[in-house]
Amino acid sequence: MSEPQNYYSILGLTPDASLSQIRNAFEELRDQLSASRFEPGSKADRQAAICLERCRQAFAVLSDSDRKAAYDRQTEQSGTADTGGTCGTGATTRPRLGQLCVASGMITMSQLEEAVEAQIATGLPLGEILEEKRFISGVELEGLLLGQDLIDIPATCTDPLGQRLVALGIASEDMILIAQMEARAQDAGLGDVLIRRGWIEKAIISALLQPEAYHKD
């Protein structure tokens, strides 16, 4: 059985949402993510199109009583219940080297992806690859490895907005974990960090954070 999509999270709802709430949430998001609201071909336009397709998929399942019941059973049986964007367990872990490099501003996500591809191909440690590619120096690598043991980060994406962006397919969990580190260090909002880094367009964040009046019956 394949991993179920987080359909409630996609629509910004909880599993106890009524059919009218599901419909209202989808219609509001459809309006907010309409192509007419964004410059054609822009990054915001592309991200909106991805979000809208995920929203349509979620609505198709959750608005059909039989498909919704099957989905709810699947999430329950898989042990990955869709909480609609509620926070995780609070478990922490050490940041991975690549996450720390991006969070510190030493490399970009593109450089990290390039290094990870090389790591998969060669089997070499990521730090060695980053140094060979001259993305970071030996001294910087030593400092990062020392700092790694002093930092705790959430083991999984715990921010409701972050969980939703991952479910919508426009952010990776690595992006969100990195942004969570930055947000905590800078006492900033997750959305602000994602926008500043250019990972998520401001218009998309705004569209997803519209007043939640449509959640009411």
RAHU-V75438 format. One record per residue. OMEGA is omega in whole degrees, 0 to 359 (NA if undefined). NEAR is the number of other ideal C-beta (glycine too) atoms within 10 Angstrom. Layout:
omega->[OMEGA;OMEGA]
near->[NEAR;NEAR]
//
This chain:
omega->[182;179;182;175;178;188;178;178;181;181;179;183;173;184;179;180;178;179;180;177;178;181;181;180;180;182;178;179;178;178;183;183;180;181;182;182;185;177;182;178;180;178;178;179;180;179;179;180;178;179;184;178;177;179;178;178;180;181;180;180;188;179;178;188;181;180;178;180;179;179;180;178;181;180;179;182;181;182;179;184;179;183;180;175;177;185;182;188;181;177;181;178;174;178;173;184;181;178;181;179;181;181;181;179;182;178;177;176;180;178;177;179;178;181;179;177;178;178;179;183;187;183;180;176;182;181;179;179;179;179;180;180;180;175;175;179;177;179;179;179;179;179;180;180;176;181;181;183;184;186;173;175;176;181;178;177;183;183;182;178;179;178;181;180;176;179;180;175;180;175;175;178;176;179;183;179;177;180;177;177;181;182;180;182;185;184;182;176;180;180;179;180;181;179;182;180;180;181;178;181;181;181;179;177;180;180;181;183;176;177;189;179;182;177;182;176;NA]
near->[6;6;9;19;18;22;26;27;23;29;29;24;24;15;16;8;19;12;13;12;19;21;16;20;23;22;13;20;26;13;13;19;25;12;11;6;13;20;10;8;8;12;15;19;17;15;24;23;14;14;23;19;13;22;23;14;14;26;20;12;19;26;13;13;9;8;13;16;10;13;20;18;11;15;20;13;11;13;6;12;15;26;16;21;21;13;14;14;9;9;10;13;12;15;22;16;19;23;20;21;25;25;21;18;9;18;21;14;16;9;17;22;14;16;25;14;11;17;17;9;9;11;7;13;12;17;20;14;19;26;16;12;13;7;18;21;12;9;8;17;20;12;15;19;12;9;13;14;8;7;16;13;19;21;14;17;25;20;21;17;21;25;25;24;30;19;24;27;15;22;21;15;13;18;22;27;23;27;30;20;21;19;19;15;12;11;6;13;14;22;21;15;23;26;18;13;17;10;19;25;20;13;20;26;18;13;22;20;13;13;7;13;8;19;18;9;8]
//
